[in-house]
Amino acid sequence: MTDQTPRAAEPGSSTLDRWVDALEVELGLPPRSVDVGAVLDLARDAAHQVARPAAPVTTYAVGYAAGLAAARGDGSDALERATAAALSWQDPGPGGAGESSRS
């Protein structure tokens, strides 16, 4: 069973702890459902390996993928897959693999 105690109740809690607690309530998420360390690690990896703006976009995409999986009743490995993708990222350059042309 996961700990349901708000992060803010712990000694030495931070502004981030209080924000994530409030955000979980606001978004109707279970307490402590956001793995702050894992999200920050993913953001760091995307920012350093890809580009700084990739950090928020990557974490958003992972949350979206996890939400879609949850709606289907499936588990999600989106965080692990995105972390692996960020750590192995090698920019193919314009017109490289994964690029789509836009009209």
N, C-alpha and C positions, 0 to 999 in steps of 0.2 A: 504494500500500500504506500502511495506517495504521501509525503508530508503536505498537509493542507494549511500549515501555518504561514501567514503572509511573511514575505521576506522582510518587510519593514519591522516586524516584531522581534527580529534577531538583533542582538547587540552589534553595533557597528554598521547597521544598515546604511545604505547610501541613497542619494537622490534617485539613482537609477533603479534601485530596489523598490523604492516607493512608487516610482513612475510605472514600472512593470506590473506591480500589484494593482495599481489604479487602472492601467490599460486592460489587464485581464478582466477586471470587473466591468469596465465600460464595454468591452467587446463580447462579454458573456462567455469568457473562457474559464475553464476550471482553474482554481488556484495552483500556482507553480507549474502550469502547463507550458510556459515559455522557458526553454532552456537557454538562459541568457548567455552562458559561456559558449555554447555551441553556435549560437547566432553571431556572437561577436567574433568567434574564431573564423566562421565562414566569411563574414564581412571583411575581416583582415586579409584573409587569403585572396578574396576577389579583388580587393583594393590593391594589394601588392603584386599579385600575379597578372592581373588583367589591366585595370585602371581604377583610379579612386572612385569615379562615379559608378563603377560596377558593384560596389558594396551594397548600397541600398536597393539597386535594381535586382541583384542576385537574391538578397534576403526576401524581397517581395515575391519574386518568382517561386522561391522555395515554399513560402507560406501558401501561395496560390495553389501550387501542385499538391501540397499536403492537404489543403482544404478540399480539393477535388477528389483526392483519394479517400478522405474521410467520408465525403458525401456518397461515394460508391460503396462504403463499408470496407474499404481496403486499408492496409497499413501503407506507410509511405517511407521510402528511403531517399526522398528528394534532398534532404540536407547532406547526407553522405555522398550522393551522386554529384551534387553541385560542388561540394568541397573537393572531391577527386578531380572534377572537370577544371576547377579554378587552379588547383595545384599543378595540373599537367598542361595548362593552357599555353599554346604557342600560336600567336596571332598569324593567320595565313595571309594577312594583308588584304587590301581591297580586291574584291572579285574572287577571293579564295573560297575554300570550302565553307559551307554554312551561310554564305552571303546570298541574299535573294535580291533580284533587281526590282526596283519600285518604279512604277510608271507615274 
